[in-house]
Amino acid sequence: MQENPFREDREELKELLEQYTNLRSGKSHSFIEEDSYERIIDYFDDQDDLARALDAAETGLEYFPYSSLLLIKKADLLIATRRYADALEVLEQAALYDSTDINLYILKTDAYLALDQQLKAVEILETALQLFEGEERIDLLFELADVYDDYEEFDKVFDCLKLILEQEPVNEEALYKICFWTDFTGRNEESIRLHQAIIEEYPYNELAWFNLAAAYQGLKLYEKAIDAYQYAVVIDEKFDYAYRNMGDAYIRMRKYKEAIDALERVLELSRPEEVIYEAIGHCHHRLGKFAQARFNYRKASHMSPQDSKLNYKIALTYINEEQWESAIKQLEIAMRINRNAPEYNLAMGECLLQLGNFKEAVQYFSIVVHNRPRNITARESLIRCLYQAGDFELAAKQSINALEATDYRPLFYFLYSACLFAWGRPKEALIQLEHGLNKAPKLVKKFIGLNPVILQNSQVVDVLARFKKSKKL
């Protein structure tokens, strides 16, 4: 039987290391070839013994002083030990003996980057691009893309990846990376043209179809995006990211049933994630299927118990069903995690208002008004709560505060008018009603909504009739 080749390699390396040890100690030894020094250097490097690796490189160079290979190995080790200037000197020497080794240029780039000389690094790589072809040129382009990424020249990262794909259209690494950089730089039109060209030549490349879809999605062309994603999943039926993005595109188009189908496919193909359950919950919520929405929100919440937003979303499903007490329980959990979130306080105030707990409701609405004085929803909710509690004077005062805090939004003229009518000050109320009608007549529904019976007031009817006649209503 043939012996294990890995065992043979180990034995050869062991013998080689013994020869090297004898050489270093001055004992009798066999002659060590140039490529054997490379193996010795790599061994010490793999053991993270950089000092001995560097010694081995220097020893080898005593015997092979014109070896560009050993000089490049030495430069690599000098860079690893942060001796960048020394490394550059060694690389210049290596270039005299062999300027066709791509590692020369990559290591020079690493050294110049470490010395914070980005322009010099770019210059080295751009020069090298003129010297190499094929796989080596692609390696240099990836290196150049990384340089541009480090120095935040993001459009140039995209350019490098585009050049790679023009040379090698199905390079997986470039296809994966350019999808991200297309989105980051917003160069969706270019990406569409690039990937359409790739697909013409390679129609069964699922990554090209995916990237084409993502570029369409970046332009909000959701139908075209979905078509392209569907080609991707026909080619690779287990392409979970395509289903994930397809689900997002369907949600943007408000096609919630189709979105649920796509997202449930993601759950079948990959490890369950809270974001997927949350998205499915959102779709059911939009379809008015609140129990199913809760089911998925709860699954997401179990996976991410510190995400208070999920408890808030569960509360919203109960609010839609007018299950106020159940909603309050979920909001209490959310507010233990994030006490001052405006939307949580507003929802809690609304639940308490619906249950007739006006005093507590006012407290929650007031928290939001205090923290967000220009928040129109909070101001409106507080005034509405005070009105329903029968505290018309305070509601009127809050209307004045709201007008001042929001640069005199027309809404608050209507609310102020309704409060003044209820407070028994009809003359002032009519003046404020006319202010509102002059500025935003369509908001009169907010005035009527506070007290529909107000339409039995002949003075109000006369004012509304006058504005209707003038075609402002």
C-alpha positions as CSV (number, residue, x, y, z in Angstrom):
1,M,0.0,0.0,0.0
2,Q,1.1,3.5,-0.8
3,E,2.2,5.5,2.3
4,N,0.2,8.5,3.5
5,P,1.6,11.6,1.5
6,F,0.8,13.9,4.5
7,R,3.0,11.7,6.7
8,E,5.8,11.8,4.1
9,D,5.5,15.6,4.0
10,R,5.8,15.8,7.8
11,E,8.8,13.5,7.8
12,E,10.5,15.6,5.1
13,L,9.8,18.8,7.0
14,K,11.1,17.3,10.2
15,E,14.3,16.3,8.4
16,L,14.6,19.8,6.8
17,L,14.2,21.5,10.2
18,E,17.0,19.3,11.7
19,Q,19.3,20.2,8.8
20,Y,18.5,23.9,9.4
21,T,19.1,23.6,13.2
22,N,22.5,21.9,12.5
23,L,23.3,24.7,10.1
24,R,22.5,27.4,12.7
25,S,24.5,25.6,15.4
26,G,27.6,25.0,13.1
27,K,27.2,21.2,12.9
28,S,27.5,19.1,9.8
29,H,24.5,19.4,7.5
30,S,23.2,18.7,4.0
31,F,22.9,21.6,1.6
32,I,19.6,23.3,1.9
33,E,17.9,24.4,-1.4
34,E,16.2,27.8,-2.0
35,D,12.7,26.4,-2.0
36,S,13.5,24.5,1.2
37,Y,14.2,27.8,3.0
38,E,10.7,28.9,1.9
39,R,9.2,25.9,3.6
40,I,11.2,26.6,6.8
41,I,10.1,30.2,6.8
42,D,6.5,29.2,6.3
43,Y,6.7,26.7,9.1
44,F,7.9,29.2,11.7
45,D,5.4,31.8,10.3
46,D,2.6,29.3,10.8
47,Q,3.8,28.8,14.4
48,D,3.6,32.6,14.9
49,D,7.3,32.5,15.6
50,L,8.1,35.6,13.5
51,A,11.6,36.1,14.9
52,R,12.8,32.6,13.9
53,A,11.0,33.0,10.5
54,L,12.9,36.2,9.9
55,D,16.2,34.5,10.9
56,A,15.4,31.7,8.4
57,A,14.8,34.3,5.7
58,E,18.1,36.1,6.4
59,T,20.0,32.8,6.6
60,G,18.6,31.8,3.2
61,L,19.6,35.1,1.7
62,E,23.2,34.5,2.8
63,Y,23.3,31.5,0.5
64,F,20.9,32.9,-2.2
65,P,21.4,36.7,-2.1
66,Y,19.7,37.2,-5.5
67,S,16.6,35.3,-4.6
68,S,13.5,37.6,-5.1
69,L,11.4,34.8,-3.5
70,L,13.3,35.0,-0.2
71,L,13.5,38.8,-0.3
72,I,9.7,38.9,-0.6
73,K,9.3,36.5,2.2
74,K,11.6,38.7,4.4
75,A,9.6,41.8,3.4
76,D,6.4,40.1,4.4
77,L,7.8,39.3,7.8
78,L,9.1,42.8,8.3
79,I,5.6,44.2,7.6
80,A,4.2,41.7,10.1
81,T,6.6,43.1,12.7
82,R,5.7,46.7,11.7
83,R,9.1,47.5,10.1
84,Y,7.5,49.1,7.1
85,A,10.4,51.2,5.9
86,D,12.8,48.3,6.1
87,A,10.3,46.2,4.2
88,L,10.1,48.7,1.4
89,E,13.9,48.7,1.0
90,V,13.9,44.9,0.7
91,L,11.1,45.0,-1.9
92,E,13.0,47.5,-4.0
93,Q,15.9,45.1,-3.9
94,A,13.6,42.2,-4.9
95,A,12.2,44.1,-7.8
96,L,15.7,44.4,-9.3
97,Y,15.9,40.6,-9.6
98,D,12.3,39.9,-10.6
99,S,9.7,42.6,-11.2
100,T,7.0,40.1,-12.3
101,D,6.0,38.8,-8.9
102,I,2.6,40.2,-8.0
103,N,3.4,39.9,-4.3
104,L,5.9,42.7,-4.7
105,Y,3.1,45.1,-5.5
106,I,0.7,43.8,-2.9
107,L,3.3,44.0,-0.1
108,K,4.4,47.5,-1.2
109,T,0.7,48.5,-1.0
110,D,0.4,47.0,2.5
111,A,3.5,48.9,3.7
112,Y,2.4,52.2,2.2
113,L,-1.0,51.9,3.7
114,A,0.5,51.1,7.1
115,L,2.6,54.3,6.7
116,D,-0.7,56.2,5.9
117,Q,0.5,56.9,2.4
118,Q,-2.7,56.1,0.5
119,L,-1.8,57.9,-2.7
120,K,1.4,56.0,-3.0
121,A,-0.4,52.7,-2.4
122,V,-2.9,53.5,-5.1
123,E,-0.1,54.5,-7.5
124,I,1.7,51.2,-6.9
125,L,-1.5,49.2,-7.7
126,E,-2.4,51.2,-10.7
127,T,1.0,50.7,-12.1
128,A,0.8,47.0,-11.4
129,L,-2.6,46.8,-13.3
130,Q,-0.7,47.7,-16.5
131,L,1.7,44.8,-16.0
132,F,-0.6,41.9,-15.2
133,E,-3.5,40.1,-16.8
134,G,-5.9,37.4,-16.0
135,E,-6.3,36.2,-12.4
136,E,-3.4,38.4,-11.2
137,R,-5.0,41.5,-12.5
138,I,-8.2,40.5,-10.8
139,D,-6.3,40.1,-7.5
140,L,-4.8,43.6,-7.9
141,L,-8.3,45.1,-8.5
142,F,-9.6,43.5,-5.3
143,E,-6.6,44.9,-3.5
144,L,-7.2,48.3,-4.9
145,A,-10.9,48.1,-4.0
146,D,-9.9,47.4,-0.4
147,V,-7.6,50.4,-0.4
148,Y,-10.4,52.7,-1.6
149,D,-12.8,51.2,1.0
150,D,-10.3,51.9,3.8
151,Y,-10.1,55.5,2.7
152,E,-13.8,55.9,2.0
153,E,-13.6,56.5,-1.7
154,F,-16.6,54.3,-2.2
155,D,-17.4,55.1,-5.8
156,K,-13.9,53.9,-6.8
157,V,-14.6,50.6,-4.9
158,F,-17.6,50.2,-7.2
159,D,-15.4,51.0,-10.2
160,C,-12.9,48.3,-9.3
161,L,-15.6,45.7,-8.9
162,K,-17.2,46.7,-12.2
163,L,-13.8,46.2,-13.9
164,I,-13.4,42.8,-12.4
165,L,-16.9,41.7,-13.6
166,E,-16.2,43.1,-17.1
167,Q,-13.1,40.8,-17.2
168,E,-14.6,37.9,-15.4
169,P,-18.5,38.2,-15.4
170,V,-19.2,35.3,-13.0
171,N,-16.6,36.1,-10.3
172,E,-18.6,35.2,-7.2
173,E,-16.7,37.4,-4.8
174,A,-17.2,40.5,-7.1
175,L,-20.8,39.7,-7.6
176,Y,-21.4,39.4,-3.9
177,K,-19.6,42.6,-3.1
178,I,-21.0,44.8,-5.9
179,C,-24.5,44.2,-4.7
180,F,-23.6,46.0,-1.4
181,W,-21.7,48.8,-3.1
182,T,-24.5,49.4,-5.6
183,D,-26.9,50.1,-2.8
184,F,-24.3,52.1,-0.8
185,T,-23.3,54.4,-3.7
186,G,-26.8,54.5,-5.4
187,R,-25.3,53.5,-8.8
188,N,-28.3,51.4,-9.6
189,E,-28.6,52.3,-13.3
190,E,-25.0,51.2,-13.9
191,S,-25.5,48.0,-12.0
192,I,-28.6,47.2,-14.1
193,R,-26.7,47.7,-17.4
194,L,-23.8,45.7,-16.1
195,H,-25.9,42.7,-14.9
196,Q,-28.1,42.7,-17.9
197,A,-24.9,42.3,-20.0
198,I,-23.8,39.4,-17.7
199,I,-27.1,37.7,-17.9
200,E,-27.1,37.9,-21.7
201,E,-23.9,35.8,-21.6
202,Y,-24.6,33.8,-18.5
203,P,-28.4,33.5,-18.3
204,Y,-28.3,30.9,-15.5
205,N,-26.2,32.9,-13.0
206,E,-28.5,33.4,-10.0
207,L,-26.2,36.1,-8.4
208,A,-26.4,38.2,-11.5
209,W,-30.2,38.0,-11.5
210,F,-30.2,38.8,-7.7
211,N,-28.0,41.8,-8.2
212,L,-30.2,43.0,-11.1
213,A,-33.3,42.7,-8.9
214,A,-31.6,44.5,-6.0
215,A,-30.7,47.4,-8.4
216,Y,-34.3,47.6,-9.6
217,Q,-35.4,47.6,-6.0
218,G,-33.0,50.4,-5.2
219,L,-34.8,52.5,-7.9
220,K,-38.2,51.4,-6.4
221,L,-39.1,49.5,-9.5
222,Y,-40.5,46.7,-7.4
223,E,-42.4,44.8,-10.1
224,K,-39.2,44.5,-12.2
225,A,-37.3,43.5,-9.0
226,I,-39.7,40.7,-8.2
227,D,-39.5,39.4,-11.7
228,A,-35.7,39.2,-11.5
229,Y,-35.8,37.6,-8.0
230,Q,-38.1,35.0,-9.4
231,Y,-35.6,34.1,-12.0
232,A,-33.0,33.8,-9.3
233,V,-35.0,31.4,-7.2
234,V,-35.9,29.3,-10.3
235,I,-32.2,28.8,-10.9
236,D,-31.5,28.2,-7.2
237,E,-34.7,27.3,-5.3
238,K,-32.8,27.6,-2.0
239,F,-31.7,31.2,-2.5
240,D,-33.1,32.5,0.8
241,Y,-31.8,36.1,0.3
242,A,-33.8,36.4,-2.9
243,Y,-36.9,35.3,-1.1
244,R,-36.1,37.8,1.7
245,N,-35.7,40.7,-0.7
246,M,-38.7,39.6,-2.7
247,G,-40.8,39.7,0.5
248,D,-39.6,43.3,1.1
249,A,-40.5,44.3,-2.4
250,Y,-44.0,42.8,-2.0
251,I,-44.5,44.8,1.2
252,R,-43.5,48.0,-0.6
253,M,-46.2,47.2,-3.1
254,R,-48.6,46.4,-0.3
255,K,-49.0,42.9,-1.6
256,Y,-49.0,41.4,1.8
257,K,-50.3,37.9,1.0
258,E,-47.5,37.4,-1.6
259,A,-45.0,38.9,0.9
260,I,-46.0,36.3,3.6
261,D,-45.5,33.5,1.1
262,A,-42.0,34.7,0.3
263,L,-41.0,35.3,3.9
264,E,-42.3,32.0,5.0
265,R,-40.1,30.4,2.4
266,V,-37.1,32.2,4.0
267,L,-38.0,30.5,7.3
268,E,-38.0,27.1,5.6
269,L,-34.6,27.7,4.0
270,S,-32.6,29.4,6.8
271,R,-32.3,29.8,10.5
272,P,-35.3,31.6,11.9
273,E,-34.7,35.3,12.6
274,E,-36.8,37.8,14.6
275,V,-36.8,40.3,11.7
276,I,-38.6,37.7,9.4
277,Y,-41.2,36.9,12.0
278,E,-41.7,40.7,12.6
279,A,-42.1,41.3,8.9
280,I,-44.7,38.4,8.6
281,G,-46.5,39.9,11.6
282,H,-46.5,43.3,9.9
283,C,-48.1,41.8,6.8
284,H,-50.9,40.1,8.8
285,H,-51.4,43.3,10.7
286,R,-51.9,45.2,7.5
287,L,-54.4,42.5,6.3
288,G,-56.4,43.0,9.5
289,K,-55.5,39.5,10.8
290,F,-54.5,40.7,14.2
291,A,-54.3,37.3,16.0
292,Q,-51.9,36.0,13.3
293,A,-49.9,39.3,13.5
294,R,-49.6,38.8,17.3
295,F,-48.5,35.2,16.9
296,N,-45.6,36.3,14.7
297,Y,-44.7,39.3,16.8
298,R,-44.6,37.1,19.8
299,K,-42.2,34.6,18.0
300,A,-40.0,37.6,17.2
301,S,-40.2,38.8,20.8
302,H,-39.2,35.5,22.2
303,M,-36.1,35.6,20.0
304,S,-35.3,39.2,21.0
305,P,-36.9,39.9,24.4
306,Q,-35.2,43.3,24.8
307,D,-36.8,44.7,21.7
308,S,-39.5,46.8,23.2
309,K,-40.8,47.7,19.7
310,L,-42.3,44.2,19.4
311,N,-44.3,44.5,22.5
312,Y,-45.6,47.8,21.2
313,K,-46.6,46.2,18.0
314,I,-48.5,43.5,19.9
315,A,-50.2,46.3,21.8
316,L,-51.3,47.9,18.5
317,T,-53.0,44.7,17.4
318,Y,-55.0,44.8,20.7
319,I,-55.8,48.5,20.2
320,N,-57.2,47.7,16.7
321,E,-59.5,45.1,18.4
322,E,-60.3,47.6,21.2
323,Q,-58.9,45.2,23.8
324,W,-57.6,48.1,25.8
325,E,-56.5,46.2,28.9
326,S,-54.6,43.6,27.0
327,A,-52.9,46.4,25.1
328,I,-51.9,48.1,28.3
329,K,-50.2,45.0,29.6
330,Q,-48.0,44.9,26.5
331,L,-47.3,48.6,26.7
332,E,-46.2,48.2,30.3
333,I,-43.6,45.5,29.2
334,A,-42.4,47.8,26.4
335,M,-42.1,50.8,28.8
336,R,-40.1,48.8,31.3
337,I,-37.4,48.6,28.6
338,N,-37.9,52.1,27.1
339,R,-39.9,54.4,29.4
340,N,-39.8,57.6,27.3
341,A,-40.6,56.4,23.8
342,P,-43.2,58.9,22.6
343,E,-45.3,56.3,20.7
344,Y,-45.5,54.1,23.7
345,N,-46.7,56.9,25.9
346,L,-49.2,58.0,23.3
347,A,-50.6,54.5,22.9
348,M,-50.8,54.1,26.7
349,G,-52.6,57.4,27.0
350,E,-55.1,56.4,24.3
351,C,-55.9,53.1,26.0
352,L,-56.5,54.8,29.3
353,L,-58.6,57.5,27.6
354,Q,-60.8,54.8,26.1
355,L,-61.2,53.2,29.5
356,G,-62.2,56.6,31.0
357,N,-59.1,56.9,33.1
358,F,-58.6,60.6,32.1
359,K,-56.3,61.6,34.9
360,E,-53.7,58.9,34.0
361,A,-54.2,59.4,30.3
362,V,-53.4,63.1,30.7
363,Q,-50.1,62.1,32.5
364,Y,-48.9,60.0,29.6
365,F,-49.9,62.6,26.9
366,S,-48.2,65.3,29.0
367,I,-44.9,63.3,29.1
368,V,-44.8,63.4,25.3
369,V,-45.7,67.0,25.1
370,H,-43.0,67.9,27.6
371,N,-40.3,65.8,25.8
372,R,-41.5,66.7,22.2
373,P,-43.2,70.1,22.5
374,R,-43.7,70.3,18.7
375,N,-45.3,66.9,18.4
376,I,-48.7,67.6,16.9
377,T,-50.2,64.2,17.7
378,A,-49.3,64.5,21.3
379,R,-50.8,68.0,21.6
380,E,-54.0,67.0,19.9
381,S,-54.3,63.9,22.1
382,L,-53.8,65.9,25.3
383,I,-56.5,68.5,24.2
384,R,-58.9,65.7,23.2
385,C,-58.4,64.0,26.5
386,L,-59.0,67.1,28.6
387,Y,-62.1,67.9,26.5
388,Q,-63.5,64.4,27.1
389,A,-62.7,64.8,30.8
390,G,-64.8,67.9,30.8
391,D,-61.9,70.2,31.7
392,F,-62.7,72.7,29.0
393,E,-60.7,75.6,30.5
394,L,-57.5,73.6,30.7
395,A,-58.2,72.2,27.2
396,A,-58.5,75.7,25.9
397,K,-55.2,76.8,27.5
398,Q,-53.5,73.7,26.1
399,S,-54.8,74.7,22.6
400,I,-53.2,78.1,23.0
401,N,-49.9,76.5,24.1
402,A,-50.2,74.2,21.1
403,L,-50.7,77.1,18.7
404,E,-47.6,78.8,20.0
405,A,-45.4,75.7,20.1
406,T,-46.3,74.6,16.5
407,D,-46.1,77.9,14.7
408,Y,-49.8,78.3,14.7
409,R,-50.9,75.1,13.0
410,P,-54.5,75.5,11.7
411,L,-55.6,72.3,13.5
412,F,-55.3,74.0,16.9
413,Y,-57.6,76.9,15.9
414,F,-60.4,74.3,15.4
415,L,-59.6,72.5,18.7
416,Y,-59.4,75.9,20.5
417,S,-62.8,76.9,19.1
418,A,-64.4,73.6,20.2
419,C,-63.0,74.1,23.7
420,L,-64.3,77.7,23.9
421,F,-67.8,76.6,22.8
422,A,-67.8,73.9,25.5
423,W,-66.4,76.4,28.0
424,G,-69.3,78.7,27.3
425,R,-67.4,81.4,25.3
426,P,-69.2,81.3,21.9
427,K,-68.0,84.7,20.6
428,E,-64.4,83.9,21.0
429,A,-65.1,80.4,19.7
430,L,-66.6,81.7,16.4
431,I,-63.5,83.9,15.9
432,Q,-61.2,80.9,16.3
433,L,-63.4,78.8,14.0
434,E,-63.1,81.4,11.3
435,H,-59.3,81.6,11.7
436,G,-59.2,77.8,11.1
437,L,-61.5,77.9,8.2
438,N,-59.5,80.6,6.5
439,K,-56.2,78.7,6.9
440,A,-57.2,75.0,6.4
441,P,-61.0,74.5,5.8
442,K,-60.7,70.8,5.4
443,L,-59.6,70.4,9.0
444,V,-63.1,71.4,10.2
445,K,-63.8,67.7,10.6
446,K,-61.5,67.8,13.7
447,F,-63.7,70.5,15.1
448,I,-66.9,68.5,14.5
449,G,-65.2,65.3,15.7
450,L,-64.8,66.6,19.2
451,N,-68.5,67.4,19.6
452,P,-70.8,66.4,16.6
453,V,-73.7,68.0,18.4
454,I,-72.1,71.4,17.7
455,L,-73.8,71.2,14.2
456,Q,-77.0,72.0,16.0
457,N,-75.6,75.5,16.9
458,S,-77.2,77.9,14.4
459,Q,-74.2,80.3,14.6
460,V,-71.8,77.5,13.6
461,V,-74.1,76.4,10.8
462,D,-74.2,80.0,9.5
463,V,-70.4,80.2,9.5
464,L,-69.9,76.9,7.8
465,A,-72.6,77.8,5.2
466,R,-70.9,81.0,4.4
467,F,-67.6,79.3,3.8
468,K,-69.2,76.6,1.7
469,K,-70.9,79.2,-0.4
470,S,-67.5,80.8,-1.0
471,K,-66.3,77.4,-2.1
472,K,-63.7,77.2,0.6
473,L,-65.4,74.1,2.0
